[in-house]
Amino acid sequence: MSASVIGYLSIGVMLVMIALRMPVALAMGATGFIGFGLIVSFDASMSILESGPFETLSNYGFSPIPMFILMGVFASKAKMSAELFSGARTLFGSWRGGMALAAVCSCGVFSAISGSSLATAASMARVALPEMRKHGYSPGLATGTLAAGGTLGIMIPPSIALLLYALITEQSVGDMFIAGVIPGLLGLVLYCVTIAVTVWLKPDLAQPGESSTLKEKIVGLKGLSGFGAIFALIIGGIYGGLFTPTEAAAVGAGGTFFIALFRGMTWTDFKDAVEETLFLSAMIFFMIIGAEIFGYFLSVSRISFTLADMVASMNLAPFAVLLCVLALYMVLGCVMDSLAMLLLTVPVVYPVVIQAGFDPVWFGIVSVITVELGLITPPVGMNVFVIKTVAPEVPITEIFKGVFPFVLSDLVRLTLLILFPSLALGLL
């Protein structure tokens, strides 16, 4: 049996294991271990199993991950999310649907120092959802807005997804972060437009809030100051060459720590923040280890290269290749976590896309946006289930209905990026 055949059969078995709810990290690791053993030898597989996890965890390139997570957790523990939503609410609260606009804008700003969609959705939902309920917002609009707003965390830098893509494909982390700025802001603008159109078509979904004076609006902007300072420090430092993305992560985490300390973070809050960071980091690193072992197997099976050769022999137009890859992402996004999907698929499809002539940085932005759709589409929709835990009384079907207009908005953004690559590459 050839190495390629063993590779395809092993991937089929892995997908069955994932469908049976085996953790993705374990499924990737087991497939990589057994597949590598069948092609090379099980002694070699044991050597990879012995050295692979250590090499992965000691890789300096992965060190920003816990720092970016810690940055977001410190911001949450310092109640910065509540202050952020309160400030945004003074700007938009008097409009019909203004509180939903405030929630989306708050998600966009919070994600700028969080780097995690799930953390953004959870933090903002605890703050904004009770207020939206109190002011008579439709449960579908309120929960759908927060679930969709949370997805901004995967694109607006610093982003863990963009970081992982850069490390997998050996691209510049700084370039990926800079390339994510305009698409991330475009997503925020399109979400605001979606809310405005939705409440215009169905005014009963939201009620106008209380108006605020110019002085109150100016005071409310103070809620943005801490986030703006950290974001400017990270992106400005990377873009200006003051420090590397890894150093930026440490600087950002340190800056957020001092802001949280100044705003009354207790010792208990600090310990909880460290514990939460360790838990989330361990979960991500477990997936990275599984992906690393799976990557060794992909190399010896040469699946990526045979797939690229097969696509080349079919003489498909480059955009036909791209649409096939994005269709695969959308299908997998319905049943798989976003980071796991990136770790699983990018090593396979990246050579195919590059051979088709697409820019690797641009494809990273497009693929992450496509993965982002999986966070709010059934049946998995991780952000939807995060909102469900905050609002258990709202039926899951109601949340998915509320999210649907934002899915259409993301499809519009994806189309614009495909038609106009400069939206991602213009700042490089």
HELIX and SHEET records of a PDB file:
HELIX    1   1 ALA A    3  ALA A   19  1                                  17    
HELIX    2   2 VAL A   24  ILE A   39  1                                  16    
HELIX    3   3 PHE A   42  LEU A   57  1                                  16    
HELIX    4   4 TYR A   60  PHE A   62  5                                   3    
HELIX    5   5 PRO A   64  LYS A   77  1                                  14    
HELIX    6   6 MET A   80  PHE A   92  1                                  13    
HELIX    7   7 GLY A   98  SER A  114  1                                  17    
HELIX    8   8 SER A  117  LYS A  134  1                                  18    
HELIX    9   9 PRO A  139  GLY A  150  1                                  12    
HELIX   10  10 THR A  151  ILE A  154  5                                   4    
HELIX   11  11 ILE A  160  THR A  169  1                                  10    
HELIX   12  12 VAL A  173  ALA A  179  1                                   7    
HELIX   13  13 VAL A  181  LEU A  201  1                                  21    
HELIX   14  14 PRO A  203  LEU A  205  5                                   3    
HELIX   15  15 LEU A  214  GLY A  220  1                                   7    
HELIX   16  16 LYS A  222  TYR A  239  1                                  18    
HELIX   17  17 PRO A  245  PHE A  262  1                                  18    
HELIX   18  18 TRP A  267  SER A  301  1                                  35    
HELIX   19  19 ILE A  303  SER A  313  1                                  11    
HELIX   20  20 PRO A  318  GLY A  333  1                                  16    
HELIX   21  21 SER A  338  GLN A  355  1                                  18    
HELIX   22  22 PRO A  360  LEU A  373  1                                  14    
HELIX   23  23 MET A  382  VAL A  390  1                                   9    
HELIX   24  24 ILE A  396  LEU A  419  1                                  24    
HELIX   25  25 SER A  422  LEU A  425  1                                   4    
END                                                                             
